[in-house]
Amino acid sequence: MRTAPSNGAFDASLRPRTPAWVVRDLADAKAFATAAALRLASADEMRAGNLTVVLPSALQP
């Protein structure tokens, strides 16, 4: 997974406290979204290696 060092530090601080809230690979996030009846509408790169990911309902056109 490509990410900034600050994201790695943030992820490392989250894992022991809240395992469900970790930095995920986009492919993993898409799999979770599909299982929750969501679809990937867009994934736009931001500064520092972050993404804005839009996951609307797959049940709506």
TORTI-553326 format. One record per atom (N, C-alpha, C): atom name; x, y, z; residue number from 0. Coordinates in nm, 2 decimals. Last residue first. Layout:
N
<site 'CA', <X, Y, Z>, NUM>
...
This chain:
61
<site 'N', <-2.94, 0.38, -0.89>, 60>
<site 'CA', <-2.88, 0.39, -1.02>, 60>
<site 'C', <-2.77, 0.50, -1.02>, 60>
<site 'N', <-2.89, 0.21, -0.58>, 59>
<site 'CA', <-2.95, 0.32, -0.65>, 59>
<site 'C', <-2.87, 0.33, -0.78>, 59>
<site 'N', <-2.75, 0.00, -0.47>, 58>
<site 'CA', <-2.89, -0.03, -0.50>, 58>
<site 'C', <-2.96, 0.09, -0.58>, 58>
<site 'N', <-2.51, 0.08, -0.39>, 57>
<site 'CA', <-2.51, 0.01, -0.52>, 57>
<site 'C', <-2.66, -0.02, -0.56>, 57>
<site 'N', <-2.47, 0.40, -0.24>, 56>
<site 'CA', <-2.54, 0.27, -0.24>, 56>
<site 'C', <-2.54, 0.21, -0.38>, 56>
<site 'N', <-2.13, 0.54, -0.28>, 55>
<site 'CA', <-2.28, 0.54, -0.27>, 55>
<site 'C', <-2.34, 0.40, -0.27>, 55>
<site 'N', <-1.85, 0.62, -0.18>, 54>
<site 'CA', <-1.91, 0.49, -0.19>, 54>
<site 'C', <-2.06, 0.50, -0.17>, 54>
<site 'N', <-1.56, 0.79, -0.25>, 53>
<site 'CA', <-1.70, 0.80, -0.25>, 53>
<site 'C', <-1.77, 0.67, -0.28>, 53>
<site 'N', <-1.27, 0.89, -0.10>, 52>
<site 'CA', <-1.33, 0.78, -0.16>, 52>
<site 'C', <-1.49, 0.80, -0.14>, 52>
<site 'N', <-0.98, 1.06, -0.12>, 51>
<site 'CA', <-1.12, 1.08, -0.09>, 51>
<site 'C', <-1.19, 0.97, -0.17>, 51>
<site 'N', <-0.66, 0.96, 0.01>, 50>
<site 'CA', <-0.77, 0.95, -0.09>, 50>
<site 'C', <-0.90, 1.00, -0.03>, 50>
<site 'N', <-0.32, 1.07, 0.07>, 49>
<site 'CA', <-0.46, 1.03, 0.11>, 49>
<site 'C', <-0.55, 1.02, -0.01>, 49>
<site 'N', <-0.06, 1.16, 0.02>, 48>
<site 'CA', <-0.09, 1.02, -0.01>, 48>
<site 'C', <-0.23, 0.97, 0.04>, 48>
<site 'N', <-0.04, 1.43, 0.06>, 47>
<site 'CA', <0.01, 1.34, 0.16>, 47>
<site 'C', <-0.03, 1.19, 0.14>, 47>
<site 'N', <-0.34, 1.54, -0.11>, 46>
<site 'CA', <-0.21, 1.56, -0.06>, 46>
<site 'C', <-0.17, 1.45, 0.04>, 46>
<site 'N', <-0.54, 1.30, -0.29>, 45>
<site 'CA', <-0.52, 1.42, -0.22>, 45>
<site 'C', <-0.38, 1.43, -0.18>, 45>
<site 'N', <-0.71, 1.13, -0.55>, 44>
<site 'CA', <-0.59, 1.15, -0.47>, 44>
<site 'C', <-0.59, 1.29, -0.41>, 44>
<site 'N', <-1.03, 0.98, -0.54>, 43>
<site 'CA', <-0.95, 1.10, -0.58>, 43>
<site 'C', <-0.83, 1.12, -0.49>, 43>
<site 'N', <-1.24, 0.76, -0.65>, 42>
<site 'CA', <-1.13, 0.76, -0.55>, 42>
<site 'C', <-1.03, 0.87, -0.60>, 42>
<site 'N', <-1.59, 0.70, -0.69>, 41>
<site 'CA', <-1.46, 0.77, -0.72>, 41>
<site 'C', <-1.36, 0.75, -0.61>, 41>
<site 'N', <-1.77, 0.49, -0.65>, 40>
<site 'CA', <-1.80, 0.59, -0.75>, 40>
<site 'C', <-1.67, 0.67, -0.79>, 40>
<site 'N', <-1.79, 0.17, -0.56>, 39>
<site 'CA', <-1.69, 0.27, -0.57>, 39>
<site 'C', <-1.73, 0.37, -0.68>, 39>
<site 'N', <-2.09, 0.09, -0.38>, 38>
<site 'CA', <-2.01, 0.08, -0.50>, 38>
<site 'C', <-1.91, 0.19, -0.50>, 38>
<site 'N', <-2.25, -0.13, -0.14>, 37>
<site 'CA', <-2.20, 0.00, -0.18>, 37>
<site 'C', <-2.12, -0.02, -0.31>, 37>
<site 'N', <-2.33, -0.36, 0.01>, 36>
<site 'CA', <-2.41, -0.30, -0.10>, 36>
<site 'C', <-2.38, -0.16, -0.13>, 36>
<site 'N', <-2.12, -0.46, 0.16>, 35>
<site 'CA', <-2.22, -0.37, 0.23>, 35>
<site 'C', <-2.32, -0.30, 0.13>, 35>
<site 'N', <-1.96, -0.58, -0.01>, 34>
<site 'CA', <-2.03, -0.67, 0.08>, 34>
<site 'C', <-2.14, -0.59, 0.16>, 34>
<site 'N', <-1.85, -0.36, -0.14>, 33>
<site 'CA', <-1.94, -0.45, -0.21>, 33>
<site 'C', <-2.02, -0.53, -0.12>, 33>
<site 'N', <-1.69, -0.26, 0.07>, 32>
<site 'CA', <-1.80, -0.18, 0.02>, 32>
<site 'C', <-1.90, -0.27, -0.06>, 32>
<site 'N', <-1.50, -0.46, 0.10>, 31>
<site 'CA', <-1.59, -0.43, 0.21>, 31>
<site 'C', <-1.71, -0.35, 0.16>, 31>
<site 'N', <-1.38, -0.43, -0.15>, 30>
<site 'CA', <-1.44, -0.55, -0.12>, 30>
<site 'C', <-1.54, -0.54, 0.00>, 30>
<site 'N', <-1.28, -0.17, -0.13>, 29>
<site 'CA', <-1.38, -0.20, -0.23>, 29>
<site 'C', <-1.45, -0.33, -0.20>, 29>
<site 'N', <-1.09, -0.20, 0.07>, 28>
<site 'CA', <-1.21, -0.12, 0.09>, 28>
<site 'C', <-1.32, -0.14, -0.01>, 28>
<site 'N', <-0.91, -0.36, -0.07>, 27>
<site 'CA', <-0.98, -0.42, 0.05>, 27>
<site 'C', <-1.10, -0.33, 0.08>, 27>
<site 'N', <-0.82, -0.18, -0.26>, 26>
<site 'CA', <-0.88, -0.30, -0.30>, 26>
<site 'C', <-0.96, -0.37, -0.19>, 26>
<site 'N', <-0.70, 0.02, -0.10>, 25>
<site 'CA', <-0.83, 0.05, -0.17>, 25>
<site 'C', <-0.90, -0.08, -0.22>, 25>
<site 'N', <-0.60, -0.08, 0.22>, 24>
<site 'CA', <-0.57, -0.08, 0.08>, 24>
<site 'C', <-0.70, -0.05, 0.01>, 24>
<site 'N', <-0.66, 0.12, 0.51>, 23>
<site 'CA', <-0.68, 0.00, 0.43>, 23>
<site 'C', <-0.64, 0.03, 0.29>, 23>
<site 'N', <-0.60, 0.20, 0.84>, 22>
<site 'CA', <-0.57, 0.24, 0.70>, 22>
<site 'C', <-0.58, 0.12, 0.62>, 22>
<site 'N', <-0.87, 0.11, 1.07>, 21>
<site 'CA', <-0.73, 0.11, 1.02>, 21>
<site 'C', <-0.72, 0.16, 0.88>, 21>
<site 'N', <-1.08, 0.05, 1.26>, 20>
<site 'CA', <-1.05, 0.18, 1.20>, 20>
<site 'C', <-0.91, 0.19, 1.16>, 20>
<site 'N', <-1.10, -0.19, 1.39>, 19>
<site 'CA', <-1.18, -0.17, 1.27>, 19>
<site 'C', <-1.15, -0.04, 1.19>, 19>
<site 'N', <-0.93, -0.16, 1.62>, 18>
<site 'CA', <-0.89, -0.24, 1.50>, 18>
<site 'C', <-0.97, -0.22, 1.38>, 18>
<site 'N', <-0.86, 0.07, 1.81>, 17>
<site 'CA', <-0.98, 0.05, 1.74>, 17>
<site 'C', <-0.94, -0.03, 1.61>, 17>
<site 'N', <-0.61, 0.04, 1.95>, 16>
<site 'CA', <-0.72, 0.10, 2.01>, 16>
<site 'C', <-0.85, 0.06, 1.95>, 16>
<site 'N', <-0.41, -0.08, 1.79>, 15>
<site 'CA', <-0.43, -0.13, 1.92>, 15>
<site 'C', <-0.56, -0.08, 1.99>, 15>
<site 'N', <-0.45, 0.08, 1.54>, 14>
<site 'CA', <-0.47, -0.06, 1.55>, 14>
<site 'C', <-0.49, -0.12, 1.69>, 14>
<site 'N', <-0.39, 0.36, 1.57>, 13>
<site 'CA', <-0.53, 0.31, 1.57>, 13>
<site 'C', <-0.54, 0.17, 1.60>, 13>
<site 'N', <-0.12, 0.39, 1.55>, 12>
<site 'CA', <-0.18, 0.43, 1.67>, 12>
<site 'C', <-0.32, 0.38, 1.68>, 12>
<site 'N', <-0.07, 0.29, 1.29>, 11>
<site 'CA', <-0.01, 0.22, 1.40>, 11>
<site 'C', <-0.08, 0.26, 1.53>, 11>
<site 'N', <-0.20, 0.50, 1.14>, 10>
<site 'CA', <-0.25, 0.36, 1.14>, 10>
<site 'C', <-0.20, 0.28, 1.26>, 10>
<site 'N', <-0.03, 0.71, 1.20>, 9>
<site 'CA', <-0.17, 0.72, 1.24>, 9>
<site 'C', <-0.23, 0.58, 1.24>, 9>
<site 'N', <0.20, 0.61, 1.07>, 8>
<site 'CA', <0.20, 0.64, 1.22>, 8>
<site 'C', <0.06, 0.65, 1.27>, 8>
<site 'N', <0.11, 0.61, 0.81>, 7>
<site 'CA', <0.16, 0.48, 0.87>, 7>
<site 'C', <0.16, 0.50, 1.02>, 7>
<site 'N', <0.06, 0.87, 0.76>, 6>
<site 'CA', <-0.05, 0.78, 0.76>, 6>
<site 'C', <-0.01, 0.65, 0.83>, 6>
<site 'N', <0.32, 0.97, 0.77>, 5>
<site 'CA', <0.23, 1.02, 0.88>, 5>
<site 'C', <0.10, 0.93, 0.88>, 5>
<site 'N', <0.44, 0.86, 0.54>, 4>
<site 'CA', <0.48, 0.82, 0.67>, 4>
<site 'C', <0.38, 0.86, 0.78>, 4>
<site 'N', <0.17, 0.79, 0.29>, 3>
<site 'CA', <0.27, 0.88, 0.36>, 3>
<site 'C', <0.31, 0.83, 0.49>, 3>
<site 'N', <0.15, 0.50, 0.09>, 2>
<site 'CA', <0.10, 0.60, 0.18>, 2>
<site 'C', <0.21, 0.68, 0.24>, 2>
<site 'N', <0.06, 0.22, -0.08>, 1>
<site 'CA', <0.13, 0.34, -0.09>, 1>
<site 'C', <0.07, 0.44, 0.00>, 1>
<site 'N', <0.09, -0.12, 0.00>, 0>
<site 'CA', <0.00, 0.00, 0.00>, 0>
<site 'C', <0.09, 0.12, 0.00>, 0>
